[in-house]
Amino acid sequence: MKWQFRVLGPLVLALGMSAVPLHAQTSDVKTKTVTHLRYDIRNEVTLSGTVSNVVKSPTREMNLVPGSHVFVGTKAGAVDASLGFFAMQGKGALSVQPGEHVQITGVMKTVKDKQVFIARLVQANGHEYAIRNEHGFVYRPAARAKSEAKGGQL
């Protein structure tokens, strides 16, 4: 009798699963266009302007991309520059205040239906801060310290 359960058990399970009704997707379903978040260094631009606001850790109500942000007033208007989680942490962290002049190199992307400038390099206070590598991956504080040893002060 044991051998019957070993053979019939998987067979009954397979028949039971095949009896589950399958439903096809209907054509009236809306598909949302997805923006690829890949950082393309060929689309990089450099913005220059005055810092209007600094957000080190946004709240949920702010509806911002996670990580710190610098809002910069440029000739073309206000820009939200996303700095990632680690730009304002650890040794050699970026420190800017409203009213300071900055130059930011990066790529403009649409994230959560908003235009966000994904910053790779920030020049402020006579220093250049490496925020991301050329592929868009955020530097952690330890890796940033190594990259600063190569670069240094402007």
C-alpha positions in Angstrom: 0.0 0.0 0.0 2.9 2.4 0.6 4.1 2.2 -3.0 0.6 3.2 -4.2 0.9 6.5 -2.2 4.3 7.2 -3.6 3.1 6.8 -7.2 -0.4 8.1 -6.9 0.3 11.1 -4.7 2.3 13.1 -7.3 -0.2 12.1 -10.0 -3.1 13.4 -8.0 -1.2 16.6 -7.2 -0.4 17.2 -10.9 -4.0 16.6 -11.9 -5.3 18.9 -9.2 -3.0 21.7 -10.4 -4.0 21.3 -14.0 -7.6 21.8 -13.0 -6.9 25.4 -11.7 -8.5 27.9 -14.2 -6.1 30.2 -16.0 -7.2 33.7 -17.1 -5.6 35.6 -19.9 -4.8 39.3 -19.5 -7.5 41.5 -21.0 -6.7 44.3 -23.5 -8.2 47.1 -21.4 -5.4 46.8 -18.8 -3.3 50.0 -18.8 0.5 49.5 -19.0 2.7 52.1 -17.4 5.7 53.2 -19.3 8.9 52.5 -17.4 11.9 54.7 -17.6 15.1 52.7 -17.5 17.2 54.0 -14.6 20.5 53.0 -16.2 23.0 55.8 -16.0 24.3 56.7 -19.5 27.4 58.8 -19.3 26.9 59.9 -22.9 23.9 62.0 -21.8 25.8 63.8 -19.0 25.5 67.5 -18.5 26.9 70.0 -16.0 24.6 72.4 -14.2 25.7 75.4 -12.3 23.7 77.3 -9.8 22.9 78.3 -6.3 21.7 75.9 -3.6 18.1 76.7 -2.5 17.5 73.7 -0.2 19.3 70.7 1.2 17.4 67.5 2.2 19.6 64.9 4.0 16.8 62.4 4.5 13.4 63.0 2.9 10.2 62.0 4.5 7.5 60.0 2.8 5.3 63.1 2.4 8.0 64.8 0.3 7.6 62.1 -2.4 11.3 62.2 -3.3 13.6 59.5 -4.5 15.3 57.9 -1.4 18.6 59.5 -0.3 19.8 63.0 0.1 18.9 65.9 -2.3 20.2 69.3 -3.2 17.8 71.7 -4.9 19.7 74.1 -7.2 18.4 77.2 -8.8 19.7 77.5 -12.3 19.0 79.9 -15.2 16.6 77.3 -16.6 14.8 76.9 -13.2 14.9 74.8 -10.1 16.5 71.3 -10.3 16.2 68.4 -7.8 19.7 66.8 -7.7 19.6 63.3 -6.2 22.8 62.5 -4.3 22.0 59.0 -3.0 22.3 57.7 0.5 26.0 58.2 1.3 27.0 61.6 -0.2 26.4 63.4 3.1 27.7 60.7 5.4 31.1 59.7 6.6 34.6 61.1 6.1 34.9 63.5 3.2 31.1 64.0 3.0 29.6 66.7 0.9 28.5 69.7 3.0 26.6 72.5 1.3 24.3 75.2 2.6 21.5 77.2 0.9 23.0 80.2 -0.9 26.3 78.4 -1.9 27.3 78.1 -5.5 27.7 74.5 -6.8 28.4 72.8 -10.1 26.9 69.4 -10.6 27.6 66.8 -13.3 25.0 64.1 -14.0 22.0 62.9 -16.0 18.4 64.0 -15.9 15.9 61.1 -15.4 12.2 60.7 -14.8 11.6 58.9 -11.5 8.1 58.6 -9.9 6.8 60.9 -12.7 9.2 63.7 -11.6 12.3 65.0 -13.3 15.4 64.2 -11.1 19.0 65.1 -11.8 21.1 62.0 -10.9 24.3 63.6 -9.7 27.7 61.9 -10.3 30.1 64.8 -9.4 29.5 67.8 -7.3 31.9 70.8 -7.1 31.4 72.9 -4.0 33.6 74.7 -1.5 36.7 74.3 -3.7 36.4 70.5 -3.7 35.1 67.9 -6.2 33.0 65.2 -4.6 32.5 61.9 -6.4 29.0 60.8 -5.7 28.6 58.0 -8.2 30.9 56.1 -10.6 30.6 56.4 -14.4 27.9 53.6 -14.4 25.7 55.5 -11.9 26.4 53.3 -8.8 26.6 55.3 -5.6 30.0 55.4 -3.8 29.9 54.4 -0.1 31.9 56.6 2.3 34.9 54.2 2.3 35.1 54.0 -1.5 34.6 57.8 -1.8 37.6 58.3 0.5 39.8 56.2 -1.8 38.6 58.2 -4.9 39.3 61.5 -3.1 42.9 60.4 -2.5 43.3 60.3 -6.2 41.5 63.6 -6.9 42.0 66.0 -4.0 41.2 69.7 -3.8 40.5 72.0 -6.8 
